[in-house]
Amino acid sequence: MELWDAYYKDGTPAGCDLVRGEPIPPGLYHKVCQIILRHRDGDYLLMQRDLRKPNYGGWFEATAGGSVLKGEDKLTCVRRELREETGLSLISLKQIGTYVSHNTLYFNYLGITDCEKSSVRLQNGETIAYKWLTEAEFIAFVNSEEMIPSQKKRYAEYLTEIGYLKK
């Protein structure tokens, strides 16, 4: 059973737990951290979602991430999720935005790695392939129908700000 701390919309703790898979009561939220990973040479990592995933199975996504576990802080979460989903570590990390959905507080990060590009490790049940895109290829991906729409929405402000997403 995976437990999450519950929060109010403003990010303050609600003082109770949420259980993954159970309905989140109205007025409560859980935190999710996501990271776009860029190599120090400027390339971006895309991970292909497992075909069995109920949402967007087989799609490539420009992020690793997941829910902040009970008692965990955001930075620990984003580093853990990146390690679990890619096997990689970071040389720098910067928060690049937040996004609120109906019951989730998203915290978005840009991470830089200096890993060997062939050292990406796939997570069973989560990912089935990966690829590195040049900056130009990543911009084309962001502006295509190939990017998961909800992901594009969550990163839109940042991607527009840096000139990657065309309105």
FENBELSUL-V90162 format. One record per residue. N is the residue number from 0. SS is DSSP state (a for helix, b for strand, c for the rest). Layout:
BEGIN
N_SS / N_SS
END
This chain:
BEGIN
0_c / 1_c / 2_b / 3_b / 4_b / 5_b / 6_b / 7_c / 8_c / 9_c / 10_c / 11_c / 12_b / 13_b / 14_b / 15_b / 16_b / 17_b / 18_b / 19_c / 20_c / 21_c / 22_c / 23_c / 24_c / 25_c / 26_c / 27_c / 28_b / 29_b / 30_b / 31_b / 32_b / 33_b / 34_b / 35_b / 36_b / 37_b / 38_b / 39_c / 40_c / 41_c / 42_c / 43_b / 44_b / 45_b / 46_b / 47_b / 48_b / 49_c / 50_c / 51_c / 52_c / 53_c / 54_c / 55_c / 56_c / 57_c / 58_c / 59_b / 60_b / 61_c / 62_c / 63_b / 64_b / 65_b / 66_b / 67_c / 68_c / 69_c / 70_c / 71_c / 72_c / 73_a / 74_a / 75_a / 76_a / 77_a / 78_a / 79_a / 80_a / 81_a / 82_a / 83_a / 84_a / 85_a / 86_c / 87_c / 88_c / 89_c / 90_c / 91_b / 92_b / 93_b / 94_b / 95_b / 96_b / 97_b / 98_b / 99_b / 100_c / 101_c / 102_c / 103_b / 104_b / 105_b / 106_b / 107_b / 108_b / 109_b / 110_b / 111_b / 112_b / 113_c / 114_c / 115_c / 116_a / 117_a / 118_a / 119_c / 120_c / 121_c / 122_c / 123_c / 124_c / 125_c / 126_b / 127_b / 128_b / 129_b / 130_b / 131_b / 132_b / 133_c / 134_a / 135_a / 136_a / 137_a / 138_a / 139_a / 140_a / 141_a / 142_c / 143_c / 144_c / 145_c / 146_c / 147_c / 148_a / 149_a / 150_a / 151_a / 152_a / 153_a / 154_a / 155_a / 156_a / 157_a / 158_a / 159_a / 160_a / 161_c / 162_c / 163_c / 164_c / 165_c / 166_c
END
